[in-house]
Amino acid sequence: MGMVQSKKNSSEVYSVGCLGKISDYKKTNDGRVLINLTGLARFEIVKEINNDKLYREFEVRYEKFSEFDKNNESAKEKELDLLLEKTKFFFKKNGLLLDWNEFKKLNNFQQINTLSMIAPISNEEKQKLLEASTYNEKTKTFSEIIEFYLHDKSENKMTIQ
């Protein structure tokens, strides 16, 4: 099953999504089904396929991200450690708890993807991280986003007219 994020205030969707496998589901009392998807591979939308179904269909391709998703590129440990320290501070300022000892058991690729999903940042920023083509691009973008939030929260919020 593919998952694509809708654009704000529009029926359009972003051009990059993720193929997922249903890893768990739960039926609710009101008849809905809640599903958990485990991400398998990212894709780029080529075009939408018109249909009469209750869901949308797209023609997609996986080539753009295939090397990145399977190579698990590694970052320089020093750079990743600096990013993690910044992220710990950011999470603490936002009241988020994470078991960092368990988190460190993940490989670098899994760490940056997990942080990208759970960070208290906008959907547009999460989409930007999803669309990053390389590990280094994703870590750099994530670092810039965190720095922006840390800087924004540390500024004195005074308006001058």
C-alpha positions as YAML, in Angstrom:
chain: A
units: angstrom
residues:
- id: 1
  name: MET
  ca: [0.00, 0.00, 0.00]
- id: 2
  name: GLY
  ca: [1.36, 3.41, -0.88]
- id: 3
  name: MET
  ca: [1.10, 6.39, 1.41]
- id: 4
  name: VAL
  ca: [1.26, 9.96, 0.08]
- id: 5
  name: GLN
  ca: [0.72, 13.15, 2.03]
- id: 6
  name: SER
  ca: [-1.91, 15.64, 0.87]
- id: 7
  name: LYS
  ca: [-0.90, 19.23, 0.31]
- id: 8
  name: LYS
  ca: [-2.34, 21.80, 2.68]
- id: 9
  name: ASN
  ca: [-5.81, 23.11, 1.71]
- id: 10
  name: SER
  ca: [-5.88, 21.20, -1.57]
- id: 11
  name: SER
  ca: [-6.78, 17.84, -3.08]
- id: 12
  name: GLU
  ca: [-3.27, 17.65, -4.57]
- id: 13
  name: VAL
  ca: [-0.66, 15.31, -3.13]
- id: 14
  name: TYR
  ca: [3.12, 15.56, -2.91]
- id: 15
  name: SER
  ca: [5.09, 13.84, -5.66]
- id: 16
  name: VAL
  ca: [7.03, 11.55, -3.27]
- id: 17
  name: GLY
  ca: [5.49, 8.89, -1.06]
- id: 18
  name: CYS
  ca: [6.35, 5.59, 0.58]
- id: 19
  name: LEU
  ca: [5.37, 2.00, -0.15]
- id: 20
  name: GLY
  ca: [4.36, 0.26, 3.06]
- id: 21
  name: LYS
  ca: [3.44, -3.17, 4.32]
- id: 22
  name: ILE
  ca: [0.56, -3.50, 6.78]
- id: 23
  name: SER
  ca: [2.30, -4.58, 10.00]
- id: 24
  name: ASP
  ca: [-0.67, -4.31, 12.34]
- id: 25
  name: TYR
  ca: [-4.33, -3.34, 12.28]
- id: 26
  name: LYS
  ca: [-7.15, -2.81, 14.75]
- id: 27
  name: LYS
  ca: [-10.90, -2.54, 14.22]
- id: 28
  name: THR
  ca: [-12.60, 0.24, 16.15]
- id: 29
  name: ASN
  ca: [-16.08, 0.21, 17.70]
- id: 30
  name: ASP
  ca: [-17.32, 2.68, 15.09]
- id: 31
  name: GLY
  ca: [-16.42, 0.39, 12.17]
- id: 32
  name: ARG
  ca: [-13.12, 1.97, 11.16]
- id: 33
  name: VAL
  ca: [-9.88, 0.05, 10.74]
- id: 34
  name: LEU
  ca: [-6.66, 1.61, 12.05]
- id: 35
  name: ILE
  ca: [-3.55, 0.31, 10.31]
- id: 36
  name: ASN
  ca: [0.17, 0.53, 10.98]
- id: 37
  name: LEU
  ca: [2.39, 0.59, 7.91]
- id: 38
  name: THR
  ca: [6.04, -0.39, 7.89]
- id: 39
  name: GLY
  ca: [7.87, 1.61, 5.23]
- id: 40
  name: LEU
  ca: [9.56, -0.45, 2.52]
- id: 41
  name: ALA
  ca: [10.65, 1.95, -0.23]
- id: 42
  name: ARG
  ca: [10.05, 5.51, -1.37]
- id: 43
  name: PHE
  ca: [8.58, 6.31, -4.75]
- id: 44
  name: GLU
  ca: [7.98, 9.22, -7.10]
- id: 45
  name: ILE
  ca: [4.53, 9.72, -8.63]
- id: 46
  name: VAL
  ca: [4.52, 9.66, -12.44]
- id: 47
  name: LYS
  ca: [0.79, 10.29, -12.92]
- id: 48
  name: GLU
  ca: [-2.59, 9.69, -11.34]
- id: 49
  name: ILE
  ca: [-4.77, 6.91, -12.74]
- id: 50
  name: ASN
  ca: [-8.46, 7.85, -12.97]
- id: 51
  name: ASN
  ca: [-10.73, 5.26, -11.35]
- id: 52
  name: ASP
  ca: [-14.11, 4.82, -9.69]
- id: 53
  name: LYS
  ca: [-12.65, 3.32, -6.51]
- id: 54
  name: LEU
  ca: [-12.83, 4.74, -2.99]
- id: 55
  name: TYR
  ca: [-9.09, 5.40, -3.07]
- id: 56
  name: ARG
  ca: [-6.71, 7.09, -5.46]
- id: 57
  name: GLU
  ca: [-4.26, 5.22, -7.70]
- id: 58
  name: PHE
  ca: [-0.97, 6.42, -9.13]
- id: 59
  name: GLU
  ca: [1.65, 5.19, -11.54]
- id: 60
  name: VAL
  ca: [4.94, 5.40, -9.62]
- id: 61
  name: ARG
  ca: [8.63, 4.72, -10.04]
- id: 62
  name: TYR
  ca: [11.19, 3.72, -7.44]
- id: 63
  name: GLU
  ca: [14.50, 4.41, -9.22]
- id: 64
  name: LYS
  ca: [15.30, 7.82, -7.70]
- id: 65
  name: PHE
  ca: [15.52, 6.43, -4.18]
- id: 66
  name: SER
  ca: [16.46, 2.77, -4.74]
- id: 67
  name: GLU
  ca: [20.20, 3.16, -4.11]
- id: 68
  name: PHE
  ca: [19.69, 5.38, -1.06]
- id: 69
  name: ASP
  ca: [17.07, 3.14, 0.51]
- id: 70
  name: LYS
  ca: [19.12, -0.05, 0.18]
- id: 71
  name: ASN
  ca: [22.67, 1.26, 0.73]
- id: 72
  name: ASN
  ca: [22.19, 2.63, 4.24]
- id: 73
  name: GLU
  ca: [24.83, 5.28, 3.65]
- id: 74
  name: SER
  ca: [26.79, 6.09, 6.78]
- id: 75
  name: ALA
  ca: [27.52, 9.57, 8.01]
- id: 76
  name: LYS
  ca: [30.65, 10.69, 9.77]
- id: 77
  name: GLU
  ca: [30.11, 9.64, 13.38]
- id: 78
  name: LYS
  ca: [31.15, 13.05, 14.73]
- id: 79
  name: GLU
  ca: [28.54, 14.84, 12.58]
- id: 80
  name: LEU
  ca: [25.82, 12.38, 13.59]
- id: 81
  name: ASP
  ca: [26.73, 12.74, 17.28]
- id: 82
  name: LEU
  ca: [26.44, 16.54, 17.01]
- id: 83
  name: LEU
  ca: [23.05, 16.20, 15.32]
- id: 84
  name: LEU
  ca: [21.84, 13.80, 18.02]
- id: 85
  name: GLU
  ca: [22.93, 16.17, 20.81]
- id: 86
  name: LYS
  ca: [21.05, 19.02, 19.14]
- id: 87
  name: THR
  ca: [18.02, 16.76, 18.66]
- id: 88
  name: LYS
  ca: [18.05, 15.62, 22.31]
- id: 89
  name: PHE
  ca: [18.00, 19.27, 23.40]
- id: 90
  name: PHE
  ca: [15.18, 20.06, 20.93]
- id: 91
  name: PHE
  ca: [13.09, 17.08, 22.08]
- id: 92
  name: LYS
  ca: [13.61, 17.97, 25.74]
- id: 93
  name: LYS
  ca: [12.51, 21.59, 25.09]
- id: 94
  name: ASN
  ca: [9.34, 20.20, 23.46]
- id: 95
  name: GLY
  ca: [8.60, 17.73, 26.28]
- id: 96
  name: LEU
  ca: [9.32, 14.63, 24.18]
- id: 97
  name: LEU
  ca: [10.82, 11.56, 25.77]
- id: 98
  name: LEU
  ca: [12.86, 9.01, 23.86]
- id: 99
  name: ASP
  ca: [14.91, 6.07, 25.13]
- id: 100
  name: TRP
  ca: [18.19, 7.23, 23.60]
- id: 101
  name: ASN
  ca: [20.02, 4.03, 24.64]
- id: 102
  name: GLU
  ca: [17.55, 1.93, 22.64]
- id: 103
  name: PHE
  ca: [17.60, 4.49, 19.84]
- id: 104
  name: LYS
  ca: [21.40, 4.18, 19.50]
- id: 105
  name: LYS
  ca: [20.94, 0.46, 18.68]
- id: 106
  name: LEU
  ca: [19.47, 1.50, 15.31]
- id: 107
  name: ASN
  ca: [21.82, 2.00, 12.38]
- id: 108
  name: ASN
  ca: [22.45, 5.57, 11.16]
- id: 109
  name: PHE
  ca: [19.91, 5.22, 8.36]
- id: 110
  name: GLN
  ca: [17.17, 4.06, 10.75]
- id: 111
  name: GLN
  ca: [18.05, 6.80, 13.25]
- id: 112
  name: ILE
  ca: [17.61, 9.70, 10.83]
- id: 113
  name: ASN
  ca: [14.40, 8.21, 9.40]
- id: 114
  name: THR
  ca: [12.95, 7.68, 12.89]
- id: 115
  name: LEU
  ca: [13.82, 11.23, 13.96]
- id: 116
  name: SER
  ca: [12.29, 12.58, 10.75]
- id: 117
  name: MET
  ca: [8.99, 10.83, 11.52]
- id: 118
  name: ILE
  ca: [8.64, 11.59, 15.23]
- id: 119
  name: ALA
  ca: [10.05, 15.12, 15.43]
- id: 120
  name: PRO
  ca: [7.54, 17.85, 16.30]
- id: 121
  name: ILE
  ca: [7.96, 19.65, 12.98]
- id: 122
  name: SER
  ca: [5.51, 20.59, 10.24]
- id: 123
  name: ASN
  ca: [4.18, 18.13, 7.66]
- id: 124
  name: GLU
  ca: [5.88, 20.19, 4.95]
- id: 125
  name: GLU
  ca: [9.24, 19.80, 6.72]
- id: 126
  name: LYS
  ca: [8.67, 16.05, 7.09]
- id: 127
  name: GLN
  ca: [7.88, 15.89, 3.37]
- id: 128
  name: LYS
  ca: [11.14, 17.72, 2.60]
- id: 129
  name: LEU
  ca: [13.01, 15.08, 4.62]
- id: 130
  name: LEU
  ca: [11.17, 12.27, 2.82]
- id: 131
  name: GLU
  ca: [12.19, 13.74, -0.53]
- id: 132
  name: ALA
  ca: [15.92, 14.00, 0.34]
- id: 133
  name: SER
  ca: [17.83, 11.83, -2.17]
- id: 134
  name: THR
  ca: [20.90, 11.06, -0.06]
- id: 135
  name: TYR
  ca: [21.63, 10.32, 3.56]
- id: 136
  name: ASN
  ca: [23.86, 13.40, 3.82]
- id: 137
  name: GLU
  ca: [21.14, 15.62, 2.32]
- id: 138
  name: LYS
  ca: [18.61, 14.25, 4.82]
- id: 139
  name: THR
  ca: [20.89, 14.76, 7.85]
- id: 140
  name: LYS
  ca: [21.83, 18.28, 6.70]
- id: 141
  name: THR
  ca: [18.19, 19.23, 6.14]
- id: 142
  name: PHE
  ca: [17.13, 17.77, 9.50]
- id: 143
  name: SER
  ca: [19.92, 19.67, 11.24]
- id: 144
  name: GLU
  ca: [18.85, 22.94, 9.60]
- id: 145
  name: ILE
  ca: [15.22, 22.39, 10.62]
- id: 146
  name: ILE
  ca: [16.20, 21.69, 14.24]
- id: 147
  name: GLU
  ca: [18.48, 24.75, 14.32]
- id: 148
  name: PHE
  ca: [15.63, 26.90, 13.00]
- id: 149
  name: TYR
  ca: [13.28, 25.74, 15.76]
- id: 150
  name: LEU
  ca: [15.92, 26.13, 18.46]
- id: 151
  name: HIS
  ca: [16.77, 29.63, 17.24]
- id: 152
  name: ASP
  ca: [13.10, 30.61, 16.91]
- id: 153
  name: LYS
  ca: [12.30, 29.49, 20.46]
- id: 154
  name: SER
  ca: [15.34, 31.21, 21.93]
- id: 155
  name: GLU
  ca: [14.55, 34.63, 20.42]
- id: 156
  name: ASN
  ca: [12.78, 37.21, 22.49]
- id: 157
  name: LYS
  ca: [9.29, 37.54, 20.97]
- id: 158
  name: MET
  ca: [9.05, 41.33, 20.98]
- id: 159
  name: THR
  ca: [7.21, 43.19, 18.21]
- id: 160
  name: ILE
  ca: [8.46, 46.60, 17.18]
- id: 161
  name: GLN
  ca: [6.12, 48.94, 15.27]
...
